[in-house]
Amino acid sequence: MSTTFAALAALALAFAAFACLALAMDRHQAQATGRDTTTPGLRFGLRLSAALLALVGMAACLQAWGVAVAALVWLGMLSCGAILTTLTLSYAPRRLRILAAAAALLGLGLAYA
């Protein structure tokens, strides 16, 4: 895997992971969907999805770089993903679910390409 694809995959997966974490919170769920509460099962599923997406992002980084560089790139991409999620919640909260799903599909496709 090329380093460019690995970096893009890690960024897309980090954004999707942080979007899942944000949607697991009632406040952000209300911003994105208009519903006030979420069920405990949905919250658990979103948190589990976030953890799995983040781990796949780390695996993509490990395929392209050594352990030390992969960890550094992954942490940087997590930071960028958190910023992108924050900006999306600030300026286009209704589009967060669509963007997160697209980012997850793009990231998974790039990670396994």
N, C-alpha and C positions, 0 to 999 in steps of 0.2 A: 504494500500500500504506500502510495506517495505521501509525503508529509503534508502537502496541500489538502488532499482529501481527508487525511486524518484530522487536521486542524478544523476543517469545515464540519466534519462529522461530530467532533467533540463540541464545537460551538452550538450546532443545531440541537444536539442531545442535551447539552447543559441548559439551553433555553427551554426546551420541552420539559426537562426535569423541574426547573424552577417554576414554570407555569403550572405544573401539576401540584407542586407544593403550595403555590398561591391559591389555586382553586380548591385546595383542601381546607382553606380558612373561610369561615362564614362571611367575613367582610368582603373579601375579594370575590367569592362566589356570587355575592349579591351584586357587586360591580359588573361582573362579566355576564351574568345570566338574568338578573332581576329577581331571582329567588332568594329569600332571606336565610334559609337554613339548608344544611345538607345532612344526609343520613350518615350515621357512623360507618356503615359499610362503604359508602362512597368515599368518605374521608380516608379510610384505611386503604382502599384501592388506589386512590390518587397518591398517597404517600409511598406505597409499595412501588407504583409505577415510576415515581420520581427516583427512588433508590436504584431501580433496575436500569433506567435510562442513564443515570450518572455512571453506573458501573460499566455499561456498554461504551460510554464515552471514554472512560479510562482504558478499557480494552483496546479501543481504536488508537489511542495515543501510544499504548505499549507496543502495538504492531509496527508503528512508524519510528519510534525512538527508543532509546534505552530507558531504564527505570528512572534515573534521576531527571532526565530531560522530560520524559513522559509525565511525571508527577508535576513538574513545573508548568508545562503547557496545559495540563488538565486543570490545575488550580487557576491559571489565568483564564481559561475558557469558562470555568465556573463563574468567575467574577464577571466576565462579559455577559454570560447568560443571565445572571442576576440583574445586571444593569438593563439589558434588553427587556426582561420581564417587567421591571419597574417602569420603564418608559412606556411599554405597551399598556400597562394598567393605568398610567397617568393620562395618556392621550387617546387610546383606542381600546378601552376595556372590553367592549362587546366582541372584539375580534380576537381576543386572547385564545379562546378555545380552538378556533380555526387555525390560527398561526402556530399554536403548539402542536396540533395534530400534523400539520404540514411539516414542521420542523422535525418531529419525531420520525416521520416517514422518510424525509430526506436524510436525516442522520443515520438511521438504520440502513438505508440503501447505500450510503457512502461507506459506512463501516464494514459492510460485507461485500463491497464491490471489488 
